Amino acid sequence: MEDTNMIDSTMDGQPYKAGHHAATLRRQVWREHLGIIEAQELDASKDPNAQPPNDSPNDLNEGPEYEFVADPLGDKVWDMWTSQATKNTEIYRHLFRADPDNHIKNFEEYDSFVPRKQIKQGHLHDPYMPAAEVRDKLDQIRGHLVWMPLDFLKDAEMAEKGLQVNAYTEV
């Protein structure tokens, strides 16, 4: 698809002409990732975004958040992106001991980080944590961003010496 409908936008602080479809989709998705979209009502019968495409055009929900994410290379967007990813990652680690996690470098650390015999995956790590504390932490999670754990099991022996998986990989 070649988008010929261009809109004024910004890229790294400079004026930029962007394709309408790509720019509006990215702005919508980034606002969702960052958790800065307004909460939706449970009854969507009057929401234009919940109607069949022929009945009502989509509402882009333009506003300050829409303009905030207009420049994908802007410093303020990057700062919010990284700080929210850090906060979300730390909260998930604290409440659920979610894995994979960068704190887990080998299988011994994996076994001690998440004791599977006592706690089911996805459940609170500390079942005695006060409900008010859990709610307070969960209220701080915004959007869907977390850091990708690139160091997960980085020191673990993943294959036996001499094991050849295929012609290109030999340990």
C-alpha positions as CSV (number, residue, x, y, z in Angstrom):
1,M,0.0,0.0,0.0
2,E,1.3,3.4,-0.9
3,D,-0.2,6.1,1.2
4,T,-0.6,9.3,-0.8
5,N,-2.5,11.2,1.8
6,M,0.3,12.9,3.7
7,I,0.0,14.8,7.0
8,D,2.3,17.3,8.7
9,S,4.2,15.6,11.5
10,T,7.5,15.7,13.3
11,M,10.6,13.4,13.2
12,D,13.4,14.0,15.6
13,G,12.2,17.6,16.2
14,Q,12.1,18.4,12.5
15,P,9.0,19.0,10.3
16,Y,8.2,15.8,8.4
17,K,5.5,14.6,6.0
18,A,4.1,11.3,7.1
19,G,1.6,8.9,5.5
20,H,-1.8,9.4,7.2
21,H,-2.5,5.7,7.8
22,A,1.0,4.9,9.2
23,A,1.2,8.0,11.4
24,T,-2.3,7.7,12.9
25,L,-1.9,3.9,13.4
26,R,1.5,4.4,15.1
27,R,0.1,7.2,17.3
28,Q,-2.8,5.0,18.4
29,V,-0.7,2.0,19.1
30,W,2.0,4.0,21.0
31,R,-0.6,5.7,23.2
32,E,-1.9,2.2,24.0
33,H,1.6,0.9,24.7
34,L,2.3,3.9,27.0
35,G,-1.0,3.6,28.7
36,I,-2.1,7.2,27.9
37,I,-5.4,6.5,26.1
38,E,-8.5,7.6,28.0
39,A,-10.4,4.8,29.7
40,Q,-13.3,3.4,27.7
41,E,-16.8,3.1,28.9
42,L,-18.1,-0.5,29.4
43,D,-21.1,0.4,27.2
44,A,-19.7,1.0,23.7
45,S,-23.0,1.4,21.9
46,K,-22.3,5.1,21.2
47,D,-18.6,4.8,20.7
48,P,-17.8,5.4,17.0
49,N,-14.8,3.1,17.3
50,A,-17.0,0.2,18.2
51,Q,-19.4,0.6,15.3
52,P,-19.2,-1.3,12.0
53,P,-16.9,0.6,9.5
54,N,-19.7,1.5,7.2
55,D,-21.8,3.1,10.0
56,S,-19.3,5.5,11.5
57,P,-15.7,6.6,10.8
58,N,-13.2,5.9,13.4
59,D,-12.5,8.6,16.0
60,L,-8.7,9.2,16.4
61,N,-9.2,10.7,19.8
62,E,-6.9,13.5,19.0
63,G,-5.7,15.6,21.9
64,P,-2.6,16.3,23.9
65,E,-1.6,12.6,24.1
66,Y,-2.0,12.3,20.3
67,E,0.3,15.2,19.8
68,F,2.7,14.0,22.5
69,V,3.5,10.8,20.5
70,A,3.6,12.6,17.1
71,D,7.4,12.6,17.1
72,P,8.6,9.0,17.6
73,L,12.2,10.1,18.1
74,G,11.4,12.9,20.5
75,D,13.3,12.9,23.9
76,K,10.1,13.3,25.9
77,V,8.5,10.3,24.3
78,W,11.7,8.2,24.7
79,D,12.0,9.2,28.4
80,M,8.3,8.3,29.1
81,W,8.8,5.0,27.1
82,T,11.9,3.9,29.0
83,S,10.7,5.0,32.4
84,Q,7.3,3.3,32.1
85,A,9.0,0.1,30.8
86,T,11.3,0.2,33.8
87,K,8.5,0.8,36.3
88,N,6.3,-1.9,34.8
89,T,9.2,-4.4,34.7
90,E,10.0,-3.8,38.4
91,I,6.4,-4.1,39.5
92,Y,5.9,-7.4,37.6
93,R,9.1,-8.6,39.1
94,H,8.1,-7.6,42.7
95,L,4.6,-8.9,42.6
96,F,4.8,-11.9,40.3
97,R,8.4,-12.9,39.9
98,A,7.7,-12.9,36.2
99,D,10.2,-14.7,34.0
100,P,12.2,-14.4,31.9
101,D,14.0,-11.8,33.9
102,N,17.4,-10.2,33.6
103,H,18.2,-11.2,37.2
104,I,18.2,-14.8,36.2
105,K,21.6,-15.7,34.7
106,N,21.7,-19.5,35.2
107,F,19.4,-22.4,36.1
108,E,20.3,-22.2,39.8
109,E,19.1,-18.6,39.9
110,Y,16.1,-19.6,37.9
111,D,15.1,-22.2,40.5
112,S,15.5,-19.8,43.4
113,F,13.9,-16.8,41.7
114,V,10.6,-18.7,41.0
115,P,10.0,-21.6,43.3
116,R,7.5,-23.5,41.1
117,K,6.5,-26.0,43.8
118,Q,5.1,-23.4,46.1
119,I,3.8,-20.7,43.7
120,K,1.9,-21.1,40.4
121,Q,3.1,-19.0,37.5
122,G,1.2,-15.7,37.3
123,H,0.2,-15.7,40.9
124,L,1.5,-13.3,43.6
125,H,5.0,-14.3,44.7
126,D,4.1,-13.4,48.3
127,P,0.5,-14.6,49.1
128,Y,0.7,-12.7,52.4
129,M,1.3,-9.3,50.8
130,P,-1.4,-6.9,51.9
131,A,-4.1,-6.3,49.3
132,A,-3.7,-2.6,49.6
133,E,0.0,-2.8,48.7
134,V,-0.9,-5.1,45.7
135,R,-3.6,-2.6,44.5
136,D,-1.2,0.3,44.9
137,K,1.5,-1.4,42.8
138,L,-1.0,-2.6,40.1
139,D,-2.3,1.0,39.8
140,Q,1.2,2.1,38.8
141,I,1.3,-0.2,35.8
142,R,0.6,1.8,32.6
143,G,0.3,0.4,29.1
144,H,2.1,-2.8,28.0
145,L,5.8,-1.8,28.1
146,V,8.4,-3.9,29.8
147,W,12.1,-4.4,29.2
148,M,13.1,-7.4,27.1
149,P,15.4,-9.5,29.3
150,L,18.4,-9.9,27.0
151,D,20.6,-11.3,29.9
152,F,18.1,-14.1,30.8
153,L,20.1,-17.4,31.3
154,K,23.1,-15.8,29.7
155,D,25.6,-17.8,31.8
156,A,23.6,-21.1,31.6
157,E,25.0,-24.1,29.8
158,M,22.3,-24.6,27.1
159,A,23.7,-27.7,25.3
160,E,26.1,-30.5,26.1
161,K,29.7,-30.2,24.8
162,G,30.1,-31.8,21.4
163,L,26.4,-31.7,20.7
164,Q,25.8,-30.8,17.0
165,V,22.3,-29.5,16.3
166,N,22.9,-29.1,12.6
167,A,25.8,-28.4,10.2
168,Y,26.1,-24.8,11.3
169,T,25.9,-25.0,15.1
170,E,28.2,-27.1,17.2
171,V,28.8,-26.5,20.8
